[in-house]
Amino acid sequence: MSKKEFIKRLILFTIGLFFSGLGIAFSKHADLGISTVSSVANVLSIKFDFISFGMWSAISNFAFVLGQIIILKRNFKLFQLMQIPMSFLFGIFTDIGLYIVSFIPTPNYAVRMALTIAGIFILAFGIALAVVANVLFNSGEGLVKAISDVSGKDFGKVKVGFDITCVATAAVLSMIFFGKIVGIREGTLLAAVFTGFIVNFLTKFISNPLNKFLN
């Protein structure tokens, strides 16, 4: 890969991070449940609100990178350490997204559901851009791939287990902190079911024109 192509791919990945953060912000603002990977950060941001949701997301992603290093050991590629600054950039984008959507009124359930669905599509678009960029792992998916590679289990099955673990951890933390489930609702289920399908559809749609630009 030439330096010029690498820079293009990194820029595309960064744009994908922005849209991913914006999508998460839409779901957070709607308050009908957030994506599985962000569910733990969501609960922590509600309990410890002196740290922003975006920064809790960055800390969560940093933990995912640390998990990759522990699991892969010498097989972890040093280049993937770039996930760390990108994780904090994602946190900044998420907080910017929260500021942008804060001006959108949420007078009723229908509007909140519309924002939730919009958030899922925007998040999926951001992930699709990152997939086409094919330069860095998203930290959560990087951890799933590390577990899959070491265990020899199918990536898809590990991803399902990973998502369930994230939601279960968020639920346990909710019960400990609040005595009830917080931040896990129908939006979480919708994101878990449909995000992957939308990512696959959008990736097929945008990959050809973007690859021509990248190459």
Kinemage of the C-alpha trace (Angstrom):
@kinemage 1
@onewidth
@group {chain A} dominant
@subgroup {mainchain}
@vectorlist {calphas} color= white
{ca met a 1} P 0.000 0.000 0.000
{ca ser a 2} L 1.392 3.394 -1.000
{ca lys a 3} L 1.630 6.260 1.464
{ca lys a 4} L -0.999 8.184 -0.490
{ca glu a 5} L -3.449 5.274 -0.389
{ca phe a 6} L -2.782 4.735 3.317
{ca ile a 7} L -3.580 8.390 4.075
{ca lys a 8} L -6.786 8.161 2.034
{ca arg a 9} L -7.850 5.025 3.894
{ca leu a 10} L -7.047 6.573 7.257
{ca ile a 11} L -9.091 9.662 6.385
{ca leu a 12} L -12.011 7.452 5.319
{ca phe a 13} L -11.722 5.482 8.567
{ca thr a 14} L -11.779 8.757 10.536
{ca ile a 15} L -14.889 9.927 8.675
{ca gly a 16} L -16.442 6.568 9.527
{ca leu a 17} L -15.610 7.171 13.192
{ca phe a 18} L -17.399 10.513 13.057
{ca phe a 19} L -20.585 9.010 11.654
{ca ser a 20} L -20.396 6.139 14.143
{ca gly a 21} L -20.109 8.620 17.013
{ca leu a 22} L -22.981 10.680 15.600
{ca gly a 23} L -25.150 7.571 15.307
{ca ile a 24} L -24.445 6.618 18.903
{ca ala a 25} L -25.300 10.181 19.944
{ca phe a 26} L -28.697 9.940 18.211
{ca ser a 27} L -29.486 6.747 20.126
{ca lys a 28} L -28.255 8.215 23.421
{ca his a 29} L -30.410 11.328 22.950
{ca ala a 30} L -33.479 9.218 22.125
{ca asp a 31} L -32.991 7.333 25.417
{ca leu a 32} L -34.617 4.114 24.184
{ca gly a 33} L -31.523 1.976 24.545
{ca ile a 34} L -28.115 2.150 22.936
{ca ser a 35} L -25.992 -0.261 20.890
{ca thr a 36} L -24.689 -3.349 22.656
{ca val a 37} L -21.013 -2.368 22.508
{ca ser a 38} L -21.738 1.060 24.025
{ca ser a 39} L -24.132 -0.204 26.709
{ca val a 40} L -21.537 -0.468 29.493
{ca ala a 41} L -20.159 3.013 28.760
{ca asn a 42} L -23.737 4.319 28.791
{ca val a 43} L -24.439 2.971 32.284
{ca leu a 44} L -21.110 4.268 33.593
{ca ser a 45} L -21.771 7.722 32.127
{ca ile a 46} L -25.135 7.882 33.884
{ca lys a 47} L -23.662 6.886 37.247
{ca phe a 48} L -20.410 8.829 36.990
{ca asp a 49} L -21.533 11.835 34.965
{ca phe a 50} L -18.447 13.925 35.791
{ca ile a 51} L -16.915 12.043 32.836
{ca ser a 52} L -18.725 12.484 29.513
{ca phe a 53} L -20.374 9.624 27.688
{ca gly a 54} L -17.902 10.072 24.829
{ca met a 55} L -14.939 9.690 27.164
{ca trp a 56} L -16.485 6.625 28.830
{ca ser a 57} L -16.844 5.193 25.310
{ca ala a 58} L -13.167 5.936 24.666
{ca ile a 59} L -12.164 4.243 27.939
{ca ser a 60} L -14.309 1.233 27.019
{ca asn a 61} L -12.661 0.996 23.599
{ca phe a 62} L -9.224 1.291 25.187
{ca ala a 63} L -10.146 -1.721 27.351
{ca phe a 64} L -11.047 -3.628 24.178
{ca val a 65} L -7.614 -2.846 22.704
{ca leu a 66} L -5.959 -3.969 25.926
{ca gly a 67} L -7.935 -7.198 25.658
{ca gln a 68} L -6.575 -7.747 22.146
{ca ile a 69} L -3.004 -7.300 23.393
{ca ile a 70} L -3.524 -9.750 26.269
{ca ile a 71} L -5.144 -12.381 24.046
{ca leu a 72} L -2.859 -12.108 21.011
{ca lys a 73} L 0.389 -11.398 22.878
{ca arg a 74} L 3.228 -11.425 20.296
{ca asn a 75} L 0.753 -11.846 17.455
{ca phe a 76} L -0.700 -8.412 18.143
{ca lys a 77} L 0.447 -6.095 15.366
{ca leu a 78} L 1.973 -2.895 16.742
{ca phe a 79} L 0.297 -0.901 13.983
{ca gln a 80} L -3.055 -1.706 15.601
{ca leu a 81} L -2.011 0.436 18.584
{ca met a 82} L -3.370 3.260 16.445
{ca gln a 83} L -6.752 2.049 17.680
{ca ile a 84} L -5.975 3.814 20.971
{ca pro a 85} L -5.817 7.429 19.692
{ca met a 86} L -8.665 6.612 17.316
{ca ser a 87} L -10.731 5.410 20.291
{ca phe a 88} L -10.308 8.763 22.010
{ca leu a 89} L -11.079 10.558 18.745
{ca phe a 90} L -14.267 8.487 18.576
{ca gly a 91} L -15.115 9.663 22.090
{ca ile a 92} L -14.657 13.277 21.033
{ca phe a 93} L -16.846 12.726 17.960
{ca thr a 94} L -19.525 11.160 20.157
{ca asp a 95} L -19.548 14.150 22.499
{ca ile a 96} L -19.716 16.500 19.488
{ca gly a 97} L -22.624 14.421 18.188
{ca leu a 98} L -24.393 14.720 21.545
{ca tyr a 99} L -24.042 18.492 21.353
{ca ile a 100} L -25.467 18.529 17.825
{ca val a 101} L -28.498 16.385 18.659
{ca ser a 102} L -29.154 18.171 21.955
{ca phe a 103} L -31.112 20.775 19.974
{ca ile a 104} L -33.534 18.134 18.641
{ca pro a 105} L -36.721 18.043 20.783
{ca thr a 106} L -38.033 14.656 21.925
{ca pro a 107} L -41.686 15.434 22.760
{ca asn a 108} L -43.024 11.900 22.427
{ca tyr a 109} L -42.206 8.236 21.925
{ca ala a 110} L -42.636 8.373 18.124
{ca val a 111} L -39.938 11.034 17.782
{ca arg a 112} L -37.618 9.165 20.115
{ca met a 113} L -38.083 5.943 18.133
{ca ala a 114} L -37.431 7.826 14.878
{ca leu a 115} L -34.184 9.149 16.385
{ca thr a 116} L -33.255 5.638 17.502
{ca ile a 117} L -33.779 4.227 14.002
{ca ala a 118} L -31.871 7.150 12.460
{ca gly a 119} L -29.053 6.497 14.907
{ca ile a 120} L -28.844 2.843 13.865
{ca phe a 121} L -28.604 3.785 10.179
{ca ile a 122} L -26.002 6.498 10.821
{ca leu a 123} L -23.957 4.127 12.987
{ca ala a 124} L -24.162 1.431 10.314
{ca phe a 125} L -22.999 3.924 7.668
{ca gly a 126} L -19.997 4.842 9.803
{ca ile a 127} L -19.108 1.184 10.313
{ca ala a 128} L -19.473 0.537 6.570
{ca leu a 129} L -17.014 3.341 5.812
{ca ala a 130} L -14.542 1.815 8.266
{ca val a 131} L -14.980 -1.603 6.648
{ca val a 132} L -14.255 -0.200 3.186
{ca ala a 133} L -11.260 1.756 4.536
{ca asn a 134} L -9.810 -1.583 5.719
{ca val a 135} L -6.932 0.048 7.556
{ca leu a 136} L -7.690 -0.429 11.269
{ca phe a 137} L -10.003 -2.554 13.368
{ca asn a 138} L -12.819 -1.000 15.304
{ca ser a 139} L -11.664 -1.870 18.817
{ca gly a 140} L -14.701 -3.987 19.672
{ca glu a 141} L -14.513 -5.976 16.451
{ca gly a 142} L -10.750 -6.251 16.911
{ca leu a 143} L -11.322 -7.950 20.262
{ca val a 144} L -13.898 -10.281 18.735
{ca lys a 145} L -11.456 -11.208 15.950
{ca ala a 146} L -8.675 -11.818 18.484
{ca ile a 147} L -10.920 -14.180 20.469
{ca ser a 148} L -12.024 -15.876 17.248
{ca asp a 149} L -8.467 -16.347 15.998
{ca val a 150} L -7.151 -17.770 19.266
{ca ser a 151} L -10.163 -19.977 20.029
{ca gly a 152} L -10.723 -21.131 16.444
{ca lys a 153} L -14.424 -20.337 16.768
{ca asp a 154} L -16.510 -18.654 14.076
{ca phe a 155} L -16.308 -14.839 14.123
{ca gly a 156} L -20.081 -14.439 13.933
{ca lys a 157} L -20.686 -16.713 16.914
{ca val a 158} L -18.017 -14.942 18.968
{ca lys a 159} L -19.604 -11.580 18.037
{ca val a 160} L -22.981 -12.736 19.342
{ca gly a 161} L -21.360 -13.883 22.583
{ca phe a 162} L -19.473 -10.599 22.865
{ca asp a 163} L -22.649 -8.533 22.395
{ca ile a 164} L -24.512 -10.599 24.980
{ca thr a 165} L -21.625 -10.172 27.431
{ca cys a 166} L -21.649 -6.390 26.958
{ca val a 167} L -25.397 -6.160 27.569
{ca ala a 168} L -25.256 -8.551 30.531
{ca thr a 169} L -22.418 -6.525 32.088
{ca ala a 170} L -24.382 -3.307 31.589
{ca ala a 171} L -27.454 -4.912 33.172
{ca val a 172} L -25.471 -6.085 36.220
{ca leu a 173} L -23.896 -2.651 36.658
{ca ser a 174} L -27.346 -1.059 36.361
{ca met a 175} L -28.716 -3.254 39.129
{ca ile a 176} L -25.717 -2.514 41.349
{ca phe a 177} L -25.808 1.263 40.800
{ca phe a 178} L -29.536 1.938 40.436
{ca gly a 179} L -31.414 -1.173 41.527
{ca lys a 180} L -33.018 -1.380 38.082
{ca ile a 181} L -32.085 -1.784 34.410
{ca val a 182} L -30.919 1.499 32.908
{ca gly a 183} L -30.006 2.277 29.285
{ca ile a 184} L -31.024 -1.126 27.894
{ca arg a 185} L -34.326 -1.011 26.067
{ca glu a 186} L -35.957 -1.777 22.748
{ca gly a 187} L -33.393 0.360 20.938
{ca thr a 188} L -30.648 -1.977 22.137
{ca leu a 189} L -32.478 -4.944 20.653
{ca leu a 190} L -33.099 -3.120 17.362
{ca ala a 191} L -29.430 -2.166 17.112
{ca ala a 192} L -28.317 -5.723 17.864
{ca val a 193} L -30.632 -7.234 15.249
{ca phe a 194} L -30.430 -4.763 12.370
{ca thr a 195} L -27.061 -2.963 12.478
{ca gly a 196} L -25.131 -5.855 10.942
{ca phe a 197} L -27.621 -6.276 8.092
{ca ile a 198} L -27.567 -2.561 7.307
{ca val a 199} L -23.754 -2.508 7.397
{ca asn a 200} L -23.609 -5.385 4.896
{ca phe a 201} L -26.097 -3.648 2.576
{ca leu a 202} L -24.346 -0.270 2.716
{ca thr a 203} L -20.894 -1.827 2.284
{ca lys a 204} L -21.976 -3.478 -0.967
{ca phe a 205} L -23.508 -0.194 -2.124
{ca ile a 206} L -20.546 2.100 -1.400
{ca ser a 207} L -17.533 -0.198 -1.781
{ca asn a 208} L -17.051 0.103 -5.566
{ca pro a 209} L -17.014 3.926 -5.860
{ca leu a 210} L -14.950 4.323 -2.698
{ca asn a 211} L -12.412 1.667 -3.708
{ca lys a 212} L -11.908 3.479 -7.014
{ca phe a 213} L -11.113 6.622 -5.028
{ca leu a 214} L -8.839 4.795 -2.583
{ca asn a 215} L -6.874 2.926 -5.237
